[in-house]
Amino acid sequence: MITRLVQDHAHQLAADARLPAFVYDLAALREHAAEVKAALTAPGAPEIFYAAKANPDVPILRTLAPYVDGIEVASGGELAHVREALPDARLAFGGPAKTDDELELALKLGVERIHVESPHELSRLANIARTAGQEVDILLRLNLAGDRSGVALAMSGPFGMDPKLMESCTDILTASPWVRLHGIHAHLASGLNASAMVAQSTEILTWGRSWLDKIGHTGPREFNLGGGMAVDYAAPDTRFDWKQYGTEVAALARPGETLRIEPGRAISVYSGWYVTEVLDVKEAHGQWYAALRGGTMHIRTPVTKQHNQPFIVLNRDGTGPTVTNEPVTLVGQLCTPKDVFARAVPTERITVGDLIAFSMAGAYAWNISHYDFLMHPKPTFEYLGE
């Protein structure tokens, strides 16, 4: 549901010829983040590290900072960007192929936890830390086999270590006491509802506790259970059940353990809209099309996930070609038939000059898009309620 603040601003942007635009309602983001935080307050509930990859815009990060315990970054670029935006934030650094420069930067900028992806990465990190004369705190990233059928995205072999490869880390850790193992990180799949997330968390904890016991790990333990909370683009008003998850996952924690999660999309996606205007309406081979300013080079999400991006039409008393009460396919300006926002969606009325506001554009939208393709103008960015 579009907020009145965004709707009014969309019309002003059109009047000022500043479309397409990403419009973020930071008040709505605060409200949602506060609800998530409130659902995770029971004893044993996990800490929240926002996954910056979902949307690293500085106003987004600063809005979320009071409601999260830290930020998860996945590259040296994200690391430097987040550290500048939030100088005091707790940071966790993941990613399947870290360079030496990135590992050195992590030590320099005071990353709290590095998620180590392989024995080779562990050896390199140990050498870098020894050369720098620093201790370094890590989690080992686990990649468990198992039934991931029906998930939106399963994390395959490049991510983390299977149980056999994990064994190769023990000798390195023994020989490198300045590398301090705190526990296990595992992000196994995305698109899970609360019950499935709890079941996956149980799977991670069961294996992780057993393995840490086997290698003789002592002291407080940490388990980063990853992200992947379901976001349903076909039902924008349906949201992940944070209360159920918060209660049930907290019950899994044992004394002396810290649980942590790293949601991204499920936090920021609802606060953003991609707003544009209709340039043309026409019928071809019995199918109606509305061609919009901009395209999926700005918001790659519907192409990436192969879904219809949810939208509403803001009518503007246009006098050009019109379609009423017909399914309409919304396309952009790119010279490719893949430039589709939504396909054959029933609509009451679309006219040239109308505004289209695509919701759920607050995550994995602009920042994953191929925006220089065809060199169309870039969108504007509006942050309301800063």
Helices and strands as residue ranges (DSSP letters): H 4-15, E 21-25, H 26-39, E 47-51, G 52-54, H 58-64, G 65-67, E 70-73, H 76-85, E 91-93, H 100-108, E 113-116, H 119-132, E 136-141, E 153-154, H 163-166, H 169-175, E 179-185, E 189-190, H 194-214, E 221-224, H 242-250, E 257-261, H 265-268, G 269-271, E 272-284, E 287-292, H 301-305, E 311-314, E 322-331, E 340-351, E 355-358, G 366-368, G 373-375, E 380-384
